[in-house]
Amino acid sequence: MTTGQSPSASAFESLTGTVVGFLLSLWAQRLLFPALGHDLVLAENAMVATVFTALSLLRGYGLRRLFNALQDRLP
């Protein structure tokens, strides 16, 4: 019996989550920024969403590597 995901399924899940997060960020920014007095065009919103998406990917990767390194020390 196989357990877990294949590498390609994991990559597809990660990519899907990233794309959905990016689109959700764009939508939220279009609602939130004007309410805070910032009227950004779509290209500016996309740039902000891209930066935060990249930071999120780096954070997720870094934490995953840290927890893998600490795997034997954690309860």
Backbone as XML, in Angstrom:
<?xml version="1.0"?>
<chain id="A" units="angstrom">
  <residue number="1" name="MET">
    <atom name="N" x="0.836" y="-1.179" z="0.000"/>
    <atom name="CA" x="0.000" y="0.000" z="0.000"/>
    <atom name="C" x="0.884" y="1.247" z="0.000"/>
  </residue>
  <residue number="2" name="THR">
    <atom name="N" x="0.582" y="2.202" z="-0.842"/>
    <atom name="CA" x="1.341" y="3.432" z="-0.951"/>
    <atom name="C" x="0.794" y="4.471" z="0.022"/>
  </residue>
  <residue number="3" name="THR">
    <atom name="N" x="1.694" y="5.153" z="0.716"/>
    <atom name="CA" x="1.276" y="6.227" z="1.606"/>
    <atom name="C" x="1.899" y="7.527" z="1.122"/>
  </residue>
  <residue number="4" name="GLY">
    <atom name="N" x="1.230" y="8.632" z="1.412"/>
    <atom name="CA" x="1.755" y="9.924" z="1.014"/>
    <atom name="C" x="1.476" y="10.245" z="-0.447"/>
  </residue>
  <residue number="5" name="GLN">
    <atom name="N" x="2.004" y="11.365" z="-0.862"/>
    <atom name="CA" x="1.812" y="11.832" z="-2.227"/>
    <atom name="C" x="3.046" y="11.569" z="-3.060"/>
  </residue>
  <residue number="6" name="SER">
    <atom name="N" x="2.830" y="11.459" z="-4.354"/>
    <atom name="CA" x="3.965" y="11.383" z="-5.264"/>
    <atom name="C" x="4.585" y="12.778" z="-5.349"/>
  </residue>
  <residue number="7" name="PRO">
    <atom name="N" x="5.837" y="12.867" z="-5.759"/>
    <atom name="CA" x="6.459" y="14.183" z="-5.898"/>
    <atom name="C" x="5.690" y="15.109" z="-6.851"/>
  </residue>
  <residue number="8" name="SER">
    <atom name="N" x="5.163" y="14.549" z="-7.943"/>
    <atom name="CA" x="4.433" y="15.408" z="-8.887"/>
    <atom name="C" x="3.113" y="15.882" z="-8.288"/>
  </residue>
  <residue number="9" name="ALA">
    <atom name="N" x="2.440" y="15.045" z="-7.503"/>
    <atom name="CA" x="1.198" y="15.467" z="-6.845"/>
    <atom name="C" x="1.491" y="16.535" z="-5.802"/>
  </residue>
  <residue number="10" name="SER">
    <atom name="N" x="2.585" y="16.390" z="-5.070"/>
    <atom name="CA" x="2.977" y="17.402" z="-4.087"/>
    <atom name="C" x="3.280" y="18.734" z="-4.764"/>
  </residue>
  <residue number="11" name="ALA">
    <atom name="N" x="3.995" y="18.685" z="-5.883"/>
    <atom name="CA" x="4.323" y="19.906" z="-6.622"/>
    <atom name="C" x="3.056" y="20.576" z="-7.139"/>
  </residue>
  <residue number="12" name="PHE">
    <atom name="N" x="2.119" y="19.777" z="-7.657"/>
    <atom name="CA" x="0.874" y="20.339" z="-8.168"/>
    <atom name="C" x="0.059" y="20.963" z="-7.041"/>
  </residue>
  <residue number="13" name="GLU">
    <atom name="N" x="0.002" y="20.305" z="-5.888"/>
    <atom name="CA" x="-0.722" y="20.860" z="-4.739"/>
    <atom name="C" x="-0.091" y="22.173" z="-4.286"/>
  </residue>
  <residue number="14" name="SER">
    <atom name="N" x="1.228" y="22.208" z="-4.218"/>
    <atom name="CA" x="1.934" y="23.415" z="-3.803"/>
    <atom name="C" x="1.712" y="24.558" z="-4.790"/>
  </residue>
  <residue number="15" name="LEU">
    <atom name="N" x="1.803" y="24.258" z="-6.077"/>
    <atom name="CA" x="1.576" y="25.270" z="-7.109"/>
    <atom name="C" x="0.145" y="25.792" z="-7.049"/>
  </residue>
  <residue number="16" name="THR">
    <atom name="N" x="-0.828" y="24.891" z="-6.894"/>
    <atom name="CA" x="-2.227" y="25.297" z="-6.807"/>
    <atom name="C" x="-2.459" y="26.203" z="-5.608"/>
  </residue>
  <residue number="17" name="GLY">
    <atom name="N" x="-1.903" y="25.831" z="-4.456"/>
    <atom name="CA" x="-2.040" y="26.658" z="-3.260"/>
    <atom name="C" x="-1.421" y="28.029" z="-3.432"/>
  </residue>
  <residue number="18" name="THR">
    <atom name="N" x="-0.284" y="28.081" z="-4.106"/>
    <atom name="CA" x="0.391" y="29.352" z="-4.344"/>
    <atom name="C" x="-0.423" y="30.250" z="-5.281"/>
  </residue>
  <residue number="19" name="VAL">
    <atom name="N" x="-0.944" y="29.686" z="-6.353"/>
    <atom name="CA" x="-1.754" y="30.463" z="-7.307"/>
    <atom name="C" x="-3.030" y="30.970" z="-6.634"/>
  </residue>
  <residue number="20" name="VAL">
    <atom name="N" x="-3.698" y="30.101" z="-5.876"/>
    <atom name="CA" x="-4.916" y="30.525" z="-5.181"/>
    <atom name="C" x="-4.595" y="31.614" z="-4.168"/>
  </residue>
  <residue number="21" name="GLY">
    <atom name="N" x="-3.502" y="31.483" z="-3.438"/>
    <atom name="CA" x="-3.099" y="32.509" z="-2.480"/>
    <atom name="C" x="-2.791" y="33.839" z="-3.153"/>
  </residue>
  <residue number="22" name="PHE">
    <atom name="N" x="-2.130" y="33.781" z="-4.301"/>
    <atom name="CA" x="-1.815" y="34.997" z="-5.057"/>
    <atom name="C" x="-3.094" y="35.702" z="-5.504"/>
  </residue>
  <residue number="23" name="LEU">
    <atom name="N" x="-4.027" y="34.945" z="-6.060"/>
    <atom name="CA" x="-5.288" y="35.530" z="-6.528"/>
    <atom name="C" x="-6.116" y="36.074" z="-5.366"/>
  </residue>
  <residue number="24" name="LEU">
    <atom name="N" x="-6.126" y="35.358" z="-4.254"/>
    <atom name="CA" x="-6.832" y="35.834" z="-3.067"/>
    <atom name="C" x="-6.213" y="37.124" z="-2.553"/>
  </residue>
  <residue number="25" name="SER">
    <atom name="N" x="-4.902" y="37.207" z="-2.598"/>
    <atom name="CA" x="-4.201" y="38.422" z="-2.187"/>
    <atom name="C" x="-4.580" y="39.608" z="-3.072"/>
  </residue>
  <residue number="26" name="LEU">
    <atom name="N" x="-4.600" y="39.382" z="-4.385"/>
    <atom name="CA" x="-5.004" y="40.459" z="-5.294"/>
    <atom name="C" x="-6.416" y="40.951" z="-4.986"/>
  </residue>
  <residue number="27" name="TRP">
    <atom name="N" x="-7.330" y="40.015" z="-4.782"/>
    <atom name="CA" x="-8.722" y="40.362" z="-4.489"/>
    <atom name="C" x="-8.814" y="41.145" z="-3.179"/>
  </residue>
  <residue number="28" name="ALA">
    <atom name="N" x="-8.130" y="40.665" z="-2.136"/>
    <atom name="CA" x="-8.180" y="41.332" z="-0.833"/>
    <atom name="C" x="-7.582" y="42.734" z="-0.907"/>
  </residue>
  <residue number="29" name="GLN">
    <atom name="N" x="-6.490" y="42.879" z="-1.646"/>
    <atom name="CA" x="-5.853" y="44.187" z="-1.785"/>
    <atom name="C" x="-6.764" y="45.170" z="-2.516"/>
  </residue>
  <residue number="30" name="ARG">
    <atom name="N" x="-7.483" y="44.701" z="-3.522"/>
    <atom name="CA" x="-8.391" y="45.589" z="-4.263"/>
    <atom name="C" x="-9.490" y="46.121" z="-3.351"/>
  </residue>
  <residue number="31" name="LEU">
    <atom name="N" x="-9.846" y="45.352" z="-2.319"/>
    <atom name="CA" x="-10.853" y="45.808" z="-1.359"/>
    <atom name="C" x="-10.239" y="46.611" z="-0.218"/>
  </residue>
  <residue number="32" name="LEU">
    <atom name="N" x="-9.113" y="46.155" z="0.292"/>
    <atom name="CA" x="-8.521" y="46.742" z="1.489"/>
    <atom name="C" x="-7.777" y="48.044" z="1.235"/>
  </residue>
  <residue number="33" name="PHE">
    <atom name="N" x="-6.946" y="48.090" z="0.217"/>
    <atom name="CA" x="-6.115" y="49.271" z="-0.008"/>
    <atom name="C" x="-6.922" y="50.554" z="-0.181"/>
  </residue>
  <residue number="34" name="PRO">
    <atom name="N" x="-7.974" y="50.579" z="-1.006"/>
    <atom name="CA" x="-8.756" y="51.817" z="-1.112"/>
    <atom name="C" x="-9.383" y="52.227" z="0.228"/>
  </residue>
  <residue number="35" name="ALA">
    <atom name="N" x="-9.768" y="51.258" z="1.037"/>
    <atom name="CA" x="-10.337" y="51.568" z="2.349"/>
    <atom name="C" x="-9.300" y="52.215" z="3.267"/>
  </residue>
  <residue number="36" name="LEU">
    <atom name="N" x="-8.027" y="51.965" z="2.986"/>
    <atom name="CA" x="-6.938" y="52.554" z="3.769"/>
    <atom name="C" x="-6.360" y="53.801" z="3.112"/>
  </residue>
  <residue number="37" name="GLY">
    <atom name="N" x="-6.975" y="54.248" z="2.021"/>
    <atom name="CA" x="-6.535" y="55.471" z="1.353"/>
    <atom name="C" x="-5.476" y="55.262" z="0.288"/>
  </residue>
  <residue number="38" name="HIS">
    <atom name="N" x="-5.261" y="54.027" z="-0.148"/>
    <atom name="CA" x="-4.271" y="53.743" z="-1.186"/>
    <atom name="C" x="-5.003" y="53.267" z="-2.431"/>
  </residue>
  <residue number="39" name="ASP">
    <atom name="N" x="-4.884" y="54.022" z="-3.507"/>
    <atom name="CA" x="-5.565" y="53.657" z="-4.751"/>
    <atom name="C" x="-4.527" y="53.159" z="-5.751"/>
  </residue>
  <residue number="40" name="LEU">
    <atom name="N" x="-4.233" y="51.868" z="-5.699"/>
    <atom name="CA" x="-3.222" y="51.277" z="-6.570"/>
    <atom name="C" x="-3.870" y="50.684" z="-7.813"/>
  </residue>
  <residue number="41" name="VAL">
    <atom name="N" x="-3.146" y="50.758" z="-8.917"/>
    <atom name="CA" x="-3.622" y="50.111" z="-10.134"/>
    <atom name="C" x="-3.303" y="48.621" z="-10.044"/>
  </residue>
  <residue number="42" name="LEU">
    <atom name="N" x="-3.889" y="47.840" z="-10.940"/>
    <atom name="CA" x="-3.741" y="46.388" z="-10.895"/>
    <atom name="C" x="-2.275" y="45.958" z="-10.952"/>
  </residue>
  <residue number="43" name="ALA">
    <atom name="N" x="-1.464" y="46.619" z="-11.763"/>
    <atom name="CA" x="-0.044" y="46.254" z="-11.878"/>
    <atom name="C" x="0.675" y="46.459" z="-10.539"/>
  </residue>
  <residue number="44" name="GLU">
    <atom name="N" x="0.335" y="47.515" z="-9.814"/>
    <atom name="CA" x="0.948" y="47.752" z="-8.500"/>
    <atom name="C" x="0.483" y="46.705" z="-7.488"/>
  </residue>
  <residue number="45" name="ASN">
    <atom name="N" x="-0.814" y="46.371" z="-7.533"/>
    <atom name="CA" x="-1.329" y="45.317" z="-6.661"/>
    <atom name="C" x="-0.638" y="43.989" z="-6.953"/>
  </residue>
  <residue number="46" name="ALA">
    <atom name="N" x="-0.429" y="43.698" z="-8.231"/>
    <atom name="CA" x="0.233" y="42.453" z="-8.617"/>
    <atom name="C" x="1.671" y="42.423" z="-8.106"/>
  </residue>
  <residue number="47" name="MET">
    <atom name="N" x="2.353" y="43.563" z="-8.137"/>
    <atom name="CA" x="3.723" y="43.629" z="-7.639"/>
    <atom name="C" x="3.752" y="43.356" z="-6.133"/>
  </residue>
  <residue number="48" name="VAL">
    <atom name="N" x="2.844" y="43.960" z="-5.379"/>
    <atom name="CA" x="2.775" y="43.733" z="-3.935"/>
    <atom name="C" x="2.470" y="42.261" z="-3.662"/>
  </residue>
  <residue number="49" name="ALA">
    <atom name="N" x="1.496" y="41.710" z="-4.368"/>
    <atom name="CA" x="1.123" y="40.301" z="-4.172"/>
    <atom name="C" x="2.286" y="39.381" z="-4.527"/>
  </residue>
  <residue number="50" name="THR">
    <atom name="N" x="3.045" y="39.711" z="-5.549"/>
    <atom name="CA" x="4.192" y="38.901" z="-5.956"/>
    <atom name="C" x="5.262" y="38.891" z="-4.868"/>
  </residue>
  <residue number="51" name="VAL">
    <atom name="N" x="5.552" y="40.049" z="-4.307"/>
    <atom name="CA" x="6.558" y="40.132" z="-3.240"/>
    <atom name="C" x="6.128" y="39.285" z="-2.042"/>
  </residue>
  <residue number="52" name="PHE">
    <atom name="N" x="4.878" y="39.432" z="-1.619"/>
    <atom name="CA" x="4.421" y="38.678" z="-0.457"/>
    <atom name="C" x="4.307" y="37.180" z="-0.758"/>
  </residue>
  <residue number="53" name="THR">
    <atom name="N" x="3.986" y="36.835" z="-1.993"/>
    <atom name="CA" x="3.949" y="35.423" z="-2.371"/>
    <atom name="C" x="5.355" y="34.830" z="-2.322"/>
  </residue>
  <residue number="54" name="ALA">
    <atom name="N" x="6.338" y="35.558" z="-2.826"/>
    <atom name="CA" x="7.725" y="35.084" z="-2.780"/>
    <atom name="C" x="8.191" y="34.919" z="-1.334"/>
  </residue>
  <residue number="55" name="LEU">
    <atom name="N" x="7.867" y="35.882" z="-0.478"/>
    <atom name="CA" x="8.234" y="35.779" z="0.933"/>
    <atom name="C" x="7.561" y="34.576" z="1.589"/>
  </residue>
  <residue number="56" name="SER">
    <atom name="N" x="6.320" y="34.335" z="1.243"/>
    <atom name="CA" x="5.594" y="33.196" z="1.790"/>
    <atom name="C" x="6.230" y="31.876" z="1.358"/>
  </residue>
  <residue number="57" name="LEU">
    <atom name="N" x="6.620" y="31.784" z="0.094"/>
    <atom name="CA" x="7.283" y="30.575" z="-0.396"/>
    <atom name="C" x="8.611" y="30.343" z="0.328"/>
  </residue>
  <residue number="58" name="LEU">
    <atom name="N" x="9.383" y="31.406" z="0.505"/>
    <atom name="CA" x="10.658" y="31.290" z="1.212"/>
    <atom name="C" x="10.443" y="30.895" z="2.673"/>
  </residue>
  <residue number="59" name="ARG">
    <atom name="N" x="9.449" y="31.481" z="3.308"/>
    <atom name="CA" x="9.138" y="31.149" z="4.696"/>
    <atom name="C" x="8.752" y="29.675" z="4.814"/>
  </residue>
  <residue number="60" name="GLY">
    <atom name="N" x="7.856" y="29.226" z="3.944"/>
    <atom name="CA" x="7.411" y="27.834" z="3.986"/>
    <atom name="C" x="8.549" y="26.864" z="3.752"/>
  </residue>
  <residue number="61" name="TYR">
    <atom name="N" x="9.397" y="27.165" z="2.783"/>
    <atom name="CA" x="10.533" y="26.300" z="2.491"/>
    <atom name="C" x="11.505" y="26.269" z="3.673"/>
  </residue>
  <residue number="62" name="GLY">
    <atom name="N" x="11.811" y="27.444" z="4.207"/>
    <atom name="CA" x="12.745" y="27.525" z="5.335"/>
    <atom name="C" x="12.241" y="26.778" z="6.557"/>
  </residue>
  <residue number="63" name="LEU">
    <atom name="N" x="10.973" y="26.945" z="6.880"/>
    <atom name="CA" x="10.413" y="26.238" z="8.033"/>
    <atom name="C" x="10.376" y="24.731" z="7.809"/>
  </residue>
  <residue number="64" name="ARG">
    <atom name="N" x="10.053" y="24.312" z="6.596"/>
    <atom name="CA" x="10.034" y="22.879" z="6.293"/>
    <atom name="C" x="11.428" y="22.286" z="6.463"/>
  </residue>
  <residue number="65" name="ARG">
    <atom name="N" x="12.448" y="22.989" z="5.958"/>
    <atom name="CA" x="13.821" y="22.489" z="6.091"/>
    <atom name="C" x="14.247" y="22.480" z="7.562"/>
  </residue>
  <residue number="66" name="LEU">
    <atom name="N" x="13.858" y="23.508" z="8.332"/>
    <atom name="CA" x="14.192" y="23.564" z="9.748"/>
    <atom name="C" x="13.556" y="22.396" z="10.495"/>
  </residue>
  <residue number="67" name="PHE">
    <atom name="N" x="12.277" y="22.159" z="10.272"/>
    <atom name="CA" x="11.602" y="21.063" z="10.960"/>
    <atom name="C" x="12.142" y="19.711" z="10.518"/>
  </residue>
  <residue number="68" name="ASN">
    <atom name="N" x="12.524" y="19.573" z="9.267"/>
    <atom name="CA" x="13.156" y="18.323" z="8.830"/>
    <atom name="C" x="14.489" y="18.118" z="9.545"/>
  </residue>
  <residue number="69" name="ALA">
    <atom name="N" x="15.247" y="19.197" z="9.720"/>
    <atom name="CA" x="16.533" y="19.104" z="10.402"/>
    <atom name="C" x="16.345" y="18.759" z="11.885"/>
  </residue>
  <residue number="70" name="LEU">
    <atom name="N" x="15.277" y="19.235" z="12.478"/>
    <atom name="CA" x="15.014" y="19.009" z="13.907"/>
    <atom name="C" x="14.137" y="17.785" z="14.157"/>
  </residue>
  <residue number="71" name="GLN">
    <atom name="N" x="13.826" y="17.049" z="13.137"/>
    <atom name="CA" x="12.872" y="15.939" z="13.212"/>
    <atom name="C" x="13.172" y="14.968" z="14.360"/>
  </residue>
  <residue number="72" name="ASP">
    <atom name="N" x="14.412" y="14.616" z="14.564"/>
    <atom name="CA" x="14.760" y="13.646" z="15.608"/>
    <atom name="C" x="14.718" y="14.257" z="17.002"/>
  </residue>
  <residue number="73" name="ARG">
    <atom name="N" x="14.729" y="15.583" z="17.102"/>
    <atom name="CA" x="14.737" y="16.244" z="18.402"/>
    <atom name="C" x="13.367" y="16.649" z="18.885"/>
  </residue>
  <residue number="74" name="LEU">
    <atom name="N" x="12.366" y="16.631" z="17.985"/>
    <atom name="CA" x="11.023" y="17.058" z="18.355"/>
    <atom name="C" x="10.227" y="15.886" z="18.918"/>
  </residue>
  <residue number="75" name="PRO">
    <atom name="N" x="9.275" y="16.195" z="19.822"/>
    <atom name="CA" x="8.454" y="15.116" z="20.399"/>
    <atom name="C" x="7.570" y="14.449" z="19.368"/>
  </residue>
</chain>
